[in-house]
Amino acid sequence: MGRWLLLSACLFVLGALTHHDATRAPDAKQLGGACSGTHDCRKGTTCLDVEGVMTGQCSTACNASEACQQQFGGDSICLGADVCARTCGAASDCPAETVCNPYGWCERSHSSD
């Protein structure tokens, strides 16, 4: 009886973990990618809307650029609004639907507004 209970508990945990990963889109976007919900973003990021800073982009909270770089690599920075952003030198450095702004990080393109 104890084995079946343990097996059932393990299957429940495995099912819960699998369900969590299944909530992400198959083509989930990386840091800085345009999104309409967290479902569009890779694990470890959420779709953020920080008024006046970042709208509809995959990111995560931070308190220093080192934290962003540990999680996303050298092409990232922690903005003053405490969110990670993808750094860039040209538009080609940015994910689709984003542009390289004058401050050197990718932001959502506003051309559809």
C-alpha positions as CSV (number, residue, x, y, z in Angstrom):
1,M,0.0,0.0,0.0
2,G,2.8,2.4,0.9
3,R,4.5,1.9,-2.5
4,W,1.3,2.8,-4.4
5,L,0.9,5.9,-2.2
6,L,4.5,7.0,-2.9
7,L,4.1,6.2,-6.7
8,S,0.9,8.3,-6.8
9,A,2.5,11.2,-5.0
10,C,5.5,11.1,-7.4
11,L,3.2,11.0,-10.4
12,F,1.2,14.0,-9.0
13,V,4.4,16.1,-8.6
14,L,5.6,15.1,-12.1
15,G,2.3,16.0,-13.5
16,A,2.3,19.4,-11.8
17,L,5.8,20.2,-13.1
18,T,4.9,19.2,-16.6
19,H,1.8,21.3,-16.6
20,H,3.7,24.3,-15.4
21,D,6.2,24.0,-18.4
22,A,3.3,23.4,-20.8
23,T,1.9,26.9,-20.0
24,R,4.7,28.4,-22.1
25,A,4.3,28.9,-25.9
26,P,6.3,26.5,-28.0
27,D,8.1,29.6,-29.5
28,A,8.5,31.4,-26.2
29,K,10.5,34.6,-26.5
30,Q,13.8,35.4,-24.9
31,L,14.7,38.5,-22.8
32,G,13.4,41.6,-24.5
33,G,11.1,39.8,-26.8
34,A,7.7,41.3,-27.5
35,C,4.8,39.6,-25.7
36,S,1.1,39.9,-24.9
37,G,1.3,37.6,-21.8
38,T,3.7,35.6,-19.8
39,H,2.7,32.5,-21.9
40,D,4.8,34.2,-24.7
41,C,8.0,34.3,-22.6
42,R,10.6,31.8,-21.8
43,K,10.8,30.2,-18.4
44,G,12.4,32.6,-15.9
45,T,10.8,35.7,-17.5
46,T,7.4,37.3,-17.4
47,C,5.6,39.7,-19.8
48,L,6.2,43.1,-18.1
49,D,4.4,46.4,-18.4
50,V,6.3,49.1,-16.5
51,E,4.7,52.4,-17.4
52,G,7.1,54.7,-19.2
53,V,9.9,52.1,-19.3
54,M,8.9,48.7,-20.8
55,T,5.7,47.7,-22.3
56,G,4.9,44.1,-23.4
57,Q,8.4,42.7,-23.2
58,C,9.7,39.5,-21.6
59,S,11.8,40.4,-18.6
60,T,12.4,39.8,-14.9
61,A,13.1,41.9,-11.8
62,C,16.7,42.8,-10.9
63,N,18.6,45.0,-8.5
64,A,22.0,45.1,-10.4
65,S,23.2,44.4,-14.0
66,E,25.3,41.5,-12.6
67,A,22.0,39.7,-11.8
68,C,20.7,40.1,-15.3
69,Q,24.1,39.0,-16.8
70,Q,24.2,35.9,-14.7
71,Q,20.8,34.9,-15.9
72,F,20.8,36.2,-19.5
73,G,24.5,36.7,-20.5
74,G,26.6,39.8,-21.2
75,D,24.0,41.4,-23.6
76,S,21.7,42.4,-20.7
77,I,21.5,45.2,-18.2
78,C,19.4,46.1,-15.1
79,L,17.5,49.3,-15.8
80,G,16.8,52.0,-13.2
81,A,13.2,50.6,-13.0
82,D,14.7,47.3,-11.6
83,V,13.9,45.2,-14.8
84,C,16.4,43.4,-17.0
85,A,16.7,44.5,-20.6
86,R,18.6,43.3,-23.7
87,T,21.4,45.6,-24.7
88,C,22.1,46.6,-28.3
89,G,24.2,48.7,-30.6
90,A,21.9,48.4,-33.6
91,A,18.3,47.3,-34.4
92,S,19.7,44.0,-35.7
93,D,20.8,43.1,-32.1
94,C,17.1,43.2,-30.9
95,P,14.4,40.6,-31.1
96,A,11.5,41.0,-33.6
97,E,9.1,43.8,-32.9
98,T,11.7,45.7,-30.8
99,V,14.1,48.4,-31.7
100,C,17.4,49.6,-30.3
101,N,16.7,52.9,-28.4
102,P,19.1,55.8,-27.9
103,Y,20.0,54.4,-24.4
104,G,21.4,51.1,-25.8
105,W,18.7,48.6,-24.9
106,C,15.9,47.0,-27.0
107,E,12.4,48.4,-26.5
108,R,9.0,47.5,-28.0
109,S,8.5,49.2,-31.4
110,H,5.7,51.7,-31.2
111,S,5.0,51.9,-34.9
112,S,1.6,50.1,-34.6
113,D,0.3,52.7,-32.1
